[in-house]
Amino acid sequence: MEIYNRRFELSEPVLPDYPIFKGLELNAIWECLITLEITHHVKEDIDFTEVRNQIFDRLKQMSSILAHEGIFLYLTSGLDCSYHATENNEKFKETKELNICVGDCVTSTGYSEGKEVFNKMTKSIQDKLAYQRIKKEK
């Protein structure tokens, strides 16, 4: 959970002047996921496309920072994901893959979107680094 709560050194977000965004820094994974979720539940007819794209970019940055630190973090959800994450994390020393459960059973739309963006970035970097390593060995 330390990584899930980690405050990353990112530029200050450019958010609209709405009360729901007051005090948000969007420098932690959980904060980004919650904010994505909030954008789905605002009753007013507001276009959050720019905010959501900014959050997706920040999640990608966080994934990239962790990957370059040698941690391939994957956000998981689903039935018994806490158990499965713990089981998968036992292989961390070999795989450098770390799993964090962000929701047992049902995961809301904002969390699912953020999780997908984050995991795709992690996988992309992991595959690229593995390819570079294989290429060097040849």
C-alpha positions, 0 to 999 in steps of 0.5 A: 500500500506504500506505493499506492499511497506514494506522492509522486513528484509531478507538475501541478495539475491544471483543473477547472475551478470547481469545488470537487477539485479543490485541494487535489494534487493528483500525485497519488495513484488512489487520488487519480482513481477516485477523481476519475470515479467522481467525474462519472457521478457529477450531476451537472452537464460538464465535459470532463474530457480534459481532466480525464486525459490529464489524469490518464497522463498522470497515471502513465507517468506514475507507472513509468516512474515505478517501472524505471525504478524496477517495479512493474506495478499492476492494479488488480480487481475482482473476486479474491483479488487481495488473495491473488495479489498477495500470492503473485507478489511472492514472486516479486524478486524474480518478476519485479511485478507487484500487484495491488488490489484496488477492488474486490468483486465489482470495480467502478467505472473510474477505477476500471478505466484508470486501472486499464490505462495504468496497467497498459503502460506498465505492460508496455514498458515491461515488454520494451525493457525485456525486448531491449534485454534480449536484443543486448544478449544476442 
